[in-house]
Amino acid sequence: MRYTTFGRRSGLRVSEFALGTGNFGTSWSSGTDAAEARIIFDRFAQAGGTFLDTANMYQAGESEVILGDLVAADRDHFVVSTKYGASDTTEPHVSSTGSGRKNMISSVEASLRRLRTDYLDLLWVHFPDGVTPIDEIVRGMDDLVRSGKIHHVALSNYPAWQVSAAATLADMRGWAPIVGIQTEYSLVERTADRELMPMAESLGLAVNLWSPLSGGLLTGKYRTGAEGRATDPDRFVTPEHSAQRTAVIDEVLAIAQQTGASAAQVSMAWLRERGDRSAATLIPIVGPRTVAQLNEYLGALDVTLTDEQYTRLDAVSAVELGVPHWINAQIRPNLLGGDASRFMGPLTPIA
């Protein structure tokens, strides 16, 4: 396991994989009990993992309770991140949901109790609620940083324009900086390449990648099983529903056969290489339900793709960037005097 700082806006040191603990608990229709969660946690720590991801809503709060028990013996060794915004009960209430200051403070206090700690290394706003002003969110998180209850702040599932506005506002006001974003990203879901990834590279934000195997789609297992995501109402992600997704999975399986690695490991190895080639820090969140699934993820750390294999996967999974990117790419040579190759370094400045 390698280590990195959580983007260029912080000195927070994290492992290159984060352990997602949404499956820690049995309050939802799927998950793992506390005994199995401990085995998964111990295996992750044994492999060198330090970065832990949870949320107040996961397993109706049970995930945080289990995680608090697991880190209690060596709390300072681990980087604990949690999220607020969505309800941690089965009956959401207007006063206990959303991104506003009231819910932010009460959610953090509740998470600290469940996690049995007096500070959080990283607090995420889980989702934009569509009504809370961004300055209320950023100022509220700054107050919590100044109080010592949280160390760093970040935004999850936010569009690029809101992240940029929040980061700029925090810098202008001298508030705690926005240090990262969290978004879905995998070989079959790369729409973040349009705006979120370039923004993160420019602003120096870390990027946590959730669903790096698209809920198991990239393992190829749904092609052979009698049942799968199409018949499972609890699956959040979408099925193999396009020609491009079929082509991506075909390529992953072909390279898996070449390398002797599993399809899941090939997919994770591509993400790892994608991170090495990016100006942003990319950290996949792995969320196993069993230790066998965790070992599958960890096995990807020993898989190295050739340039040719990486390029094949990159090409087949690429998304159309759309407006305004396609027109800008075509007009740029004209704007640079007819020959863009004469310019040294990146054409888009990196902050």
Helices and strands as residue ranges (DSSP letters): E 3-5, E 13-15, E 18-20, H 34-46, E 51-53, G 58-61, H 62-71, G 72-77, E 79-84, G 94-96, H 101-115, E 120-125, H 134-147, E 150-156, H 160-173, E 178-184, G 191-193, H 196-203, E 206-210, G 214-219, G 221-223, G 229-231, H 243-259, H 263-276, E 281-286, H 291-299, G 300-302, H 307-317, H 325-335, G 340-342
